[in-house]
Amino acid sequence: MLQLLDEHTDIVTVSPYHPLGKVNNVPAYRILLSKSASLIYKYLLSSGIYTHSAMVRVYKRKVLQNVHSQANNFLYVSEILIKAVLKGYTVKELPASLQVRQYGVSKIKLLSTIKSHLNLMGRIVIYKTVGREL
Protein backbone atom coordinates (compact mmCIF):
# COMPACT_ATOMS: atom_id res chain seq x y z
CA MET A 1 0.00 0.00 0.00
CA LEU A 2 2.84 2.38 0.79
CA GLN A 3 4.16 2.23 -2.76
CA LEU A 4 0.79 3.52 -4.02
CA LEU A 5 1.31 6.86 -2.26
CA ASP A 6 2.58 9.10 -5.05
CA GLU A 7 2.22 12.65 -6.36
CA HIS A 8 -1.46 11.94 -7.16
CA THR A 9 -2.39 9.93 -4.04
CA ASP A 10 -2.34 11.12 -0.42
CA ILE A 11 -4.24 8.25 1.21
CA VAL A 12 -4.57 4.57 0.33
CA THR A 13 -7.41 2.64 1.92
CA VAL A 14 -9.20 -0.67 1.40
CA SER A 15 -12.83 -1.58 0.86
CA PRO A 16 -14.80 -4.80 0.88
CA TYR A 17 -17.49 -2.86 -1.03
CA HIS A 18 -15.13 -2.03 -3.89
CA PRO A 19 -16.43 -3.78 -7.05
CA LEU A 20 -13.59 -6.30 -6.71
CA GLY A 21 -13.91 -6.62 -2.91
CA LYS A 22 -15.63 -9.41 -0.96
CA VAL A 23 -17.67 -9.86 2.20
CA ASN A 24 -17.72 -13.33 3.76
CA ASN A 25 -19.89 -14.58 6.65
CA VAL A 26 -20.44 -11.10 8.11
CA PRO A 27 -23.80 -10.61 9.87
CA ALA A 28 -26.36 -8.88 7.64
CA TYR A 29 -26.99 -6.08 10.15
CA ARG A 30 -23.28 -5.13 10.07
CA ILE A 31 -23.26 -5.01 6.28
CA LEU A 32 -26.48 -2.96 6.25
CA LEU A 33 -25.15 -0.42 8.76
CA SER A 34 -21.73 -0.12 7.13
CA LYS A 35 -22.98 0.11 3.56
CA SER A 36 -25.70 2.59 4.52
CA ALA A 37 -23.24 4.88 6.28
CA SER A 38 -20.76 4.68 3.41
CA LEU A 39 -23.49 5.42 0.86
CA ILE A 40 -24.58 8.50 2.80
CA TYR A 41 -20.98 9.70 3.14
CA LYS A 42 -20.40 9.05 -0.57
CA TYR A 43 -23.42 11.22 -1.39
CA LEU A 44 -22.55 13.98 1.08
CA LEU A 45 -18.94 14.17 -0.10
CA SER A 46 -19.60 13.54 -3.80
CA SER A 47 -16.74 11.06 -3.56
CA GLY A 48 -16.12 7.77 -5.28
CA ILE A 49 -15.08 6.12 -2.01
CA TYR A 50 -16.88 2.86 -1.28
CA THR A 51 -16.01 2.48 2.42
CA HIS A 52 -15.39 5.34 4.83
CA SER A 53 -14.88 3.20 7.93
CA ALA A 54 -12.10 0.84 6.83
CA MET A 55 -9.46 0.36 9.53
CA VAL A 56 -6.60 -0.32 7.10
CA ARG A 57 -5.05 2.81 5.59
CA VAL A 58 -1.80 4.55 4.84
CA TYR A 59 -1.44 8.32 4.80
CA LYS A 60 1.18 10.75 3.67
CA ARG A 61 2.61 12.56 6.67
CA LYS A 62 1.18 15.91 5.52
CA VAL A 63 -2.37 14.54 5.78
CA LEU A 64 -2.03 13.60 9.45
CA GLN A 65 -0.25 16.88 10.19
CA ASN A 66 -3.14 18.88 8.70
CA VAL A 67 -6.22 16.79 9.48
CA HIS A 68 -7.37 16.12 13.02
CA SER A 69 -10.27 14.24 14.58
CA GLN A 70 -12.29 15.09 17.65
CA ALA A 71 -13.40 11.47 17.99
CA ASN A 72 -12.02 9.09 20.58
CA ASN A 73 -13.90 6.03 19.37
CA PHE A 74 -14.45 4.04 16.18
CA LEU A 75 -15.55 7.24 14.39
CA TYR A 76 -11.92 8.41 14.33
CA VAL A 77 -10.99 6.57 11.11
CA SER A 78 -14.06 7.85 9.25
CA GLU A 79 -13.65 11.42 10.45
CA ILE A 80 -9.98 11.61 9.41
CA LEU A 81 -10.79 10.32 5.92
CA ILE A 82 -13.79 12.62 5.49
CA LYS A 83 -11.95 15.73 6.66
CA ALA A 84 -9.04 14.85 4.37
CA VAL A 85 -11.40 14.51 1.39
CA LEU A 86 -13.04 17.85 2.23
CA LYS A 87 -9.57 19.46 2.33
CA GLY A 88 -8.84 18.14 -1.14
CA TYR A 89 -6.53 15.23 -0.36
CA THR A 90 -6.73 12.39 -2.86
CA VAL A 91 -7.68 8.82 -2.01
CA LYS A 92 -6.97 5.54 -3.77
CA GLU A 93 -9.12 2.61 -2.69
CA LEU A 94 -8.17 -1.03 -3.10
CA PRO A 95 -10.47 -4.06 -2.97
CA ALA A 96 -10.39 -6.05 0.26
CA SER A 97 -12.01 -9.10 1.77
CA LEU A 98 -14.03 -8.64 4.98
CA GLN A 99 -14.39 -11.77 7.10
CA VAL A 100 -16.32 -12.40 10.27
CA ARG A 101 -14.13 -12.14 13.38
CA GLN A 102 -12.67 -15.50 14.37
CA TYR A 103 -11.02 -14.57 17.67
CA GLY A 104 -11.94 -12.18 20.44
CA VAL A 105 -14.92 -9.89 20.80
CA SER A 106 -15.46 -6.53 19.14
CA LYS A 107 -15.27 -3.58 21.51
CA ILE A 108 -17.55 -1.41 19.37
CA LYS A 109 -20.53 0.09 21.16
CA LEU A 110 -23.04 -0.12 18.34
CA LEU A 111 -25.63 2.49 19.38
CA SER A 112 -22.95 4.97 20.39
CA THR A 113 -21.16 4.48 17.07
CA ILE A 114 -24.38 4.93 15.07
CA LYS A 115 -25.09 8.14 16.99
CA SER A 116 -21.54 9.38 16.34
CA HIS A 117 -21.86 8.75 12.60
CA LEU A 118 -25.24 10.51 12.43
CA ASN A 119 -23.69 13.46 14.28
CA LEU A 120 -20.77 13.58 11.82
CA MET A 121 -23.16 13.42 8.87
CA GLY A 122 -25.06 16.38 10.31
CA ARG A 123 -21.80 18.29 10.78
CA ILE A 124 -20.90 17.63 7.13
CA VAL A 125 -24.25 19.06 6.00
CA ILE A 126 -23.68 22.17 8.13
CA TYR A 127 -20.10 22.51 6.84
CA LYS A 128 -21.25 22.28 3.23
CA THR A 129 -24.17 24.69 3.65
CA VAL A 130 -22.80 27.40 5.95
CA GLY A 131 -19.09 26.66 5.99
CA ARG A 132 -18.81 26.12 9.73
CA GLU A 133 -15.69 24.14 10.69
CA LEU A 134 -16.24 20.40 10.72
Secondary structure as UniProt FT lines:
FT   HELIX           2..4
FT   TURN            7..8
FT   STRAND          11..15
FT   TURN            16..17
FT   TURN            19..20
FT   STRAND          22..24
FT   HELIX           28..45
FT   STRAND          57..59
FT   HELIX           61..66
FT   HELIX           75..86
FT   TURN            87..88
FT   STRAND          91..95
FT   STRAND          97..99
FT   HELIX           110..130
//
